[in-house]
Structure formats: structure tokens, C-alpha cells
């Protein structure tokens, strides 16, 4: 009987040692601070909103997420369409991809390349603003091609989530 108990002593000792190990120091390399927005860069922080859809461009090595504030998200979930209600806001945030240091061959979001902000005024008319650069700055003039970009963003369906 005593011999049986001694047989399990090395296992119990090992479990005890690992259970009493010092707490792990937080590894900051697992957080992607490069892909975040600097405080005060934009009038709003779209990264705190809900995601409507995501996109990846494998040629340009970019990835983008279309975000919506609560008003726009409720509208997209229930009604759909391009005529969002007043006070609704959408933001298309585009990142340059970078190699993921933790997964061989994977790519993850790097620095933010641009933010396209669409705000619907009191008459539900869309107001478009484009931010780019490091740090992000509002574009002085809106390129006519950006109106096509705006129309494309408004037509995107909401991502189906189970």
C-alpha cells in the first residue's frame, strides 16, 4: 500500500511545483498597438463601434473593416439599404497588412492607411470625410473617385454572423 503511494509522489510533486509557479508577466508583443488609432486623431473612434463587414485586398496587401455606430448598426440589421437615418455614422478603416510574428505565413493588420468617415446629417444626407497619412489628417479636397467609394461602402451588406 505504501509503495503504491510512493509511485505517485513524483507526479504530485511536479503538479505542486507548476501550480506554485510565479505569475506570468504580460507579453506586450501579443497586442497589436500598430493597428490602433492614436487618441484625438479623428472626431470619433470607429474602432469602438460594431463591425458590419470586412474586406481583404491580396494584391495591395490591405485589409479593411466597415464599422457602424449604434444607429447605423440597428438600421443595417433591420432595414438595410443606402438611406441611413440621421446621426448614423459609418467608417471604413483600412490597414496595411504585415507579417504576423506569432503565426508563420499569416498576415495581420499593420499601420492604418486611411479612414473614410460617412456621417448622415439631420436630413439624412451623407457627408464624406477621408483621412490618411501618419498621423491621420483630413484630406483637403475630396477626389471625385471618392464618391464612387462612398456609394460602394453604402451598398455593402452586413456580415452574416451565426
VENHU-V340384 format. One record per helix or strand of 3 or more residues. SS is the DSSP state (2 for helix, 1 for strand). FROM is the first residue (numbers start at 1). LEN is the number of residues. If there is no record, write none. Layout:
# VENHU-V340384
ss->SS from->FROM len->LEN
ss->SS from->FROM len->LEN
This chain:
# VENHU-V340384
ss->2 from->2 len->6
ss->2 from->9 len->11
ss->2 from->28 len->3
ss->2 from->33 len->3
ss->2 from->46 len->3
ss->1 from->50 len->8
ss->1 from->62 len->7
ss->2 from->70 len->9
ss->1 from->89 len->11
ss->1 from->107 len->14
ss->1 from->126 len->7
ss->2 from->144 len->11
